[in-house]
Amino acid sequence: MENLKVTTFQGYLFWENIDKNLQNIELKLSAIREKTNLIILPEMFNTGFSMDAQRLAEPMGGKTMQWMHKMAKKYDCVVTGSLIIKDEEKYYNRLIWMRVDGSYECYDKRHLFALGKEHQTYTAGNKKLIVELNGWKICPMVCYDLRFPVWLRNVDSEYDLLIIVANWPERRIAHWRALIPARAIENQAYVIAVNRVGHDGNEVYHSGDSTCIDPNGNVVYYKRDEEDLYTFSIIAEEVVKTRRTLPFLKDADHFTITN
């Protein structure tokens, strides 16, 4: 496992405007000046957190996935974030893990935000995704999943890095800031959480508060209230040392979620 260079984009999302969001993100990514292994974008980065799936959904391999592949090739790295996908007549809040060669993996958000009526539009996923990058085992999740530690539990040390992509509103940002360090400490893994900023089409304000927390709960990166493109390293030895000196995961409960 090598140290991993990660670029996060805490962006303003133009409401339900796919072309404008892709253009804006592409422009902002052009500021990258160093080699990165992974670019992380927010939840529904091309539309904002919209329930108008019938109008905004794309098929697998559509415009936004093609754009993700273009960015992956340009920066020679993985690009990830979630978007609205229509697949077999169902709508999903689907995270795409896009590689340089155009191959990809998917994760469908399991916990749909009933308070925002997300469950009335989208179909929930039922399978975790664990991907590998430069020797790191990585588990990507989407927004509301953060509140459900059983689903995020690092059973048998299956991951070293937990990623959360989100549209998390400022009115509940205290929960966000408490839960992210908890997930890092209890799972002895890095957590990188990437949120959006600004008001959405429902006049809900998002303060960002994107962050990276190491396995001991220390802050590696944090940004609030403004767009920010930031590249930083996460350290392999920090994971190894934490699990060696504090072998708490070995004492954890073993279980399987079956539905």
C-alpha positions in Angstrom: 0.0 0.0 0.0 1.5 3.3 -1.1 0.6 6.8 0.1 -2.4 8.1 -1.9 -2.7 11.5 -3.4 -6.3 12.7 -3.4 -8.0 15.8 -4.9 -11.4 16.9 -3.5 -13.7 19.4 -5.1 -16.1 21.2 -2.8 -18.2 22.9 -5.4 -21.2 25.1 -6.0 -23.7 23.1 -8.0 -25.9 24.8 -10.6 -29.4 23.6 -10.0 -30.5 20.9 -12.4 -28.1 22.2 -15.1 -25.9 19.3 -16.2 -23.9 21.1 -18.9 -23.1 24.1 -16.7 -22.0 21.9 -13.8 -19.7 19.8 -16.0 -18.3 22.9 -17.6 -17.7 24.5 -14.2 -16.1 21.4 -12.7 -13.9 20.9 -15.7 -12.7 24.5 -15.5 -12.0 24.2 -11.7 -10.1 20.9 -12.2 -7.8 22.7 -14.7 -6.1 24.2 -11.6 -4.6 20.8 -10.6 -0.9 21.2 -10.8 0.4 18.0 -9.3 -0.1 14.3 -10.0 -3.2 12.9 -8.2 -4.5 9.4 -7.9 -8.1 10.2 -7.2 -10.6 13.0 -7.8 -13.7 13.1 -5.6 -16.8 15.1 -6.5 -19.9 15.6 -4.4 -23.2 13.7 -4.5 -25.3 14.4 -7.7 -22.4 16.6 -8.9 -24.0 17.3 -12.2 -27.5 18.4 -11.0 -27.6 19.0 -7.3 -29.8 16.9 -5.0 -32.9 16.8 -7.3 -36.0 14.6 -7.3 -36.7 15.3 -10.9 -35.2 12.0 -12.0 -37.5 11.5 -15.0 -36.1 14.7 -16.6 -32.5 14.5 -15.5 -31.6 10.9 -15.4 -28.9 9.6 -17.8 -28.4 6.0 -19.0 -25.3 4.1 -18.1 -22.5 5.3 -20.4 -24.3 8.6 -21.0 -23.0 12.2 -21.2 -21.8 12.5 -17.6 -20.0 9.1 -17.5 -18.3 10.0 -20.8 -17.2 13.2 -19.2 -15.9 11.3 -16.2 -13.8 9.1 -18.4 -12.5 12.2 -20.2 -11.4 13.7 -16.9 -9.9 10.4 -15.7 -7.8 10.2 -18.9 -6.8 13.8 -18.7 -5.5 13.6 -15.1 -4.5 10.0 -15.3 -6.5 9.1 -12.2 -9.7 7.7 -10.9 -12.7 10.1 -10.8 -15.7 9.4 -8.5 -19.0 11.0 -7.5 -22.7 10.2 -7.8 -25.3 11.1 -10.4 -28.9 10.2 -11.4 -29.0 7.1 -13.4 -31.9 5.3 -15.1 -31.3 1.6 -15.4 -34.0 -1.0 -16.4 -36.8 1.6 -15.8 -35.6 2.4 -12.3 -33.8 5.5 -11.0 -30.7 5.3 -8.8 -28.5 7.8 -6.9 -25.5 5.9 -8.3 -21.9 6.5 -7.4 -19.5 5.8 -10.3 -15.9 4.8 -9.8 -14.4 5.7 -13.2 -10.9 4.5 -14.1 -8.5 5.8 -16.7 -9.2 3.0 -19.2 -12.9 3.6 -19.1 -13.8 0.6 -16.9 -15.8 1.5 -13.8 -17.6 0.2 -10.7 -20.9 1.3 -9.3 -22.5 1.8 -5.9 -26.2 2.6 -5.4 -27.0 4.7 -2.4 -28.5 2.3 0.2 -30.1 4.7 2.7 -32.5 7.0 0.8 -33.3 10.3 2.6 -37.0 9.9 3.4 -37.2 13.4 4.9 -36.5 14.7 1.4 -38.7 12.1 -0.2 -35.8 10.5 -2.0 -37.3 7.1 -1.4 -40.3 8.0 -3.5 -38.2 8.5 -6.6 -35.1 6.3 -6.3 -34.4 2.7 -5.7 -32.1 1.8 -2.9 -29.0 -0.3 -3.4 -28.2 -3.4 -1.3 -24.5 -4.1 -2.0 -21.4 -2.5 -0.7 -18.6 -1.6 -3.1 -15.0 -2.2 -2.2 -12.5 -1.0 -4.8 -8.7 -1.1 -4.9 -6.3 1.8 -5.8 -2.5 1.7 -5.3 -2.9 -1.0 -2.7 -5.7 0.8 -0.7 -9.0 -0.9 -0.2 -11.6 1.8 -0.5 -15.3 1.9 0.4 -17.3 4.7 -1.3 -20.7 5.7 0.2 -23.3 8.5 -0.4 -24.4 11.2 2.0 -27.2 9.8 4.3 -25.3 6.5 4.5 -23.1 8.3 7.0 -25.7 8.0 9.7 -25.8 4.2 9.6 -22.7 2.8 11.3 -23.7 -0.8 10.9 -23.7 -0.5 7.1 -20.4 1.3 7.2 -18.8 -1.1 9.7 -15.3 -2.2 8.6 -15.9 -5.9 9.0 -12.6 -7.9 8.8 -10.7 -4.8 7.9 -12.3 -4.8 4.4 -11.3 -1.2 3.7 -8.6 1.4 4.6 -10.4 4.5 3.3 -14.1 5.4 3.6 -15.4 8.0 1.1 -18.6 10.0 1.6 -19.9 12.1 -1.2 -22.7 14.4 -0.1 -25.3 17.2 -0.4 -25.5 17.7 3.3 -27.3 20.9 4.4 -25.8 23.4 6.8 -28.8 23.1 9.2 -27.5 19.7 10.2 -23.8 20.2 9.8 -23.1 19.6 13.5 -24.2 16.0 12.9 -21.9 15.8 9.9 -18.9 17.1 11.9 -19.6 14.6 14.7 -20.2 11.5 12.7 -17.2 11.7 10.3 -14.6 11.4 13.1 -16.6 8.7 14.7 -16.6 6.6 11.5 -12.8 7.1 11.2 -12.0 6.1 14.8 -14.4 3.2 15.1 -13.3 1.7 11.7 -9.6 2.6 12.0 -9.6 4.0 8.5 -9.2 7.4 6.8 -12.5 9.1 6.0 -12.8 11.6 3.2 -16.1 13.4 3.0 -16.9 15.8 0.1 -19.9 18.1 0.3 -21.2 20.9 -1.9 -21.6 24.6 -1.1 -24.2 27.2 -1.7 -28.0 27.2 -2.0 -29.8 24.6 -4.0 -33.0 25.0 -6.0 -35.1 24.6 -2.8 -33.1 27.4 -1.1 -31.4 25.0 1.2 -27.9 26.2 2.1 -24.9 23.9 2.1 -21.8 25.1 4.0 -19.5 22.4 2.6 -17.4 21.4 5.6 -15.6 18.9 3.4 -13.0 17.1 5.4 -10.4 14.3 5.7 -10.0 12.6 9.1 -7.2 10.1 9.8 -7.7 6.7 11.7 -7.1 8.4 15.0 -9.6 11.2 14.5 -7.1 13.9 13.5 -8.1 16.5 10.9 -6.0 16.3 7.7 -8.2 18.7 5.7 -11.2 20.9 6.3 -12.9 23.7 4.4 -16.1 25.6 4.9 -18.4 27.9 2.9 -16.6 28.3 -0.3 -15.6 26.3 -3.4 -12.3 24.6 -2.9 -10.1 22.3 -5.0 -7.5 20.7 -2.8 -4.9 18.0 -3.2 -3.4 16.2 -0.2 -1.8 12.9 0.7 -3.1 10.2 3.0 -0.4 8.0 4.6 -0.4 4.2 4.4 1.7 3.8 7.5 -0.9 5.7 9.5 -3.4 3.0 8.9 -0.9 0.2 9.5 0.5 1.7 12.7 -3.0 2.5 14.2 -4.2 -1.1 13.6 -1.0 -2.6 14.9 -0.8 -0.6 18.1 -4.5 -0.5 18.8 -5.9 -3.8 17.4 -9.5 -2.9 18.2 -10.9 -4.3 14.9 -9.9 -7.8 15.9 -12.4 -7.6 18.8 -15.3 -6.3 16.7 -18.6 -8.2 16.2 -18.8 -10.2 13.0 -22.0 -10.1 11.1 -23.5 -10.0 7.6 -26.3 -7.7 6.4 -28.6 -9.9 4.2 -31.2 -7.4 2.9 
